[in-house]
Amino acid sequence: MAPKQGLLKTADLTPGPVGIHGGILSGVDTTIKIGAETRDKLAALAEARNMSMRALIEEFAATALTPAQLRERAERTDAFLAAEFGHRVSDDEAGALRERMRQAQNAGQTRARGTAA
């Protein structure tokens, strides 16, 4: 059986005025279908941060990087390392660094789950 879906309230996700239609400012309503567990987790995160779910999701959208932004950041980092230190990071080095960061992140998540139990 599929997990029960929850609905985020459109009021929690409605951005501010985004356009003028017939001389009246209007916002865009959005409804996202998510699992009840995810909805409850978002609600708990928002409450812990003393913010609405709308603000929490907007904060995530504002701070999360798109693939294009990640590539641009990597290119800037490569250029900085080359200019300041005369070092170019090879594809092998970059892959090894990503793997080490994944391992560190997984270890941190495992520790966090252990302390939450």
N, C-alpha and C positions, 0 to 999 in steps of 0.2 A: 504494500500500500504506500502510495506517495505521501511524503510528509505534508501536514496541513500547512497551507499558505496563510500568511498574515498580510494585512494591508497597512502600509504606512498612511497616515492621514495626509490628505493633500495639503492641508494647512501647514504641516510640518515641512513640506517640500516645495512650497510655492515661492519662487523668487520674487523679488521686488518688481516694480514697474519695468517692463521691458520694451514697450512699444506704444504707439498711439494709434487707436482705431476709432475713427469718427470723432477725433478730438478728445477721447477719453483714454487715460493711461490704463493699461491692463497688464496683468501678470499671466504667467503660464502655469496651469495646474498640472501636476504630474503625480501619477499613482504608480508605485512600484510594488509588484507582488514578490514577497520573500517568505521564506519559511518562518514559522512562529519562533523558533529558537533564535534565528538571526534578528528578528524584530525585537525580541526580549533583550538580547545582548546589546543592540543599539540603544534601546531605551535605558538600560542600566548604565552604559557608558555616558550617555547624555546627562543622566541624572547625577552621576558621580562628578561630572565636569560642570554641573549647574548650568546646563544649556539645553535647548530644545533639540529634538532629533534633527530638525531642519538645519539648525546651526551646526550640528555635528557633521552631517553629510556635506554641507557647504564647505566646512573647514577641510574635510578630507579632499573634496574636489579641488579646492584652492591650493592644497599643498602637494597632492599626488602629481607625479610627473608622467606625462605621456611618453610613448616610445620615442617620438621625435625629440622631445625635451631631454630624455636620457641620452640619446645619441649626441645631441648638441653639447651637453655637459661633459660627456666623455671626450669629445673632440677638443673642448676647451682645456680639459685636464691634460690631455696628451700634449697639446701645444705648450702649456705652462711647464710641464716636466721637461720637454725638449728645450725650451728657451732658458729656463732657470738652471737646469741641472745637466743639460746635454744628454738626457736619457729618453729613449723611445721605448715604450712598453710594448713588448711583442704580444701577439695573439695568445701564445702559450702562457706568458706571464699573467696576462689579463684573465685567462681562464682559471689559472691556479689561484689567483687572488679572489675571484668570484666564488670558487669552491670553498676557500677558507672562510669567507664571509658567510656563506650558507651554513657551514658547519658551526660557526660561532653563533649565528642566529638560532639554529636548531637547538644548540646547547642551552642558550638563554631561555628559550621557550620551554624546554624540558625542566630547567631549574624553576621557572615561574610556576609551572603546573605542579611541581613537587611541593612548593611552599603554599600553594592555594588549597591543597588537599587537607 
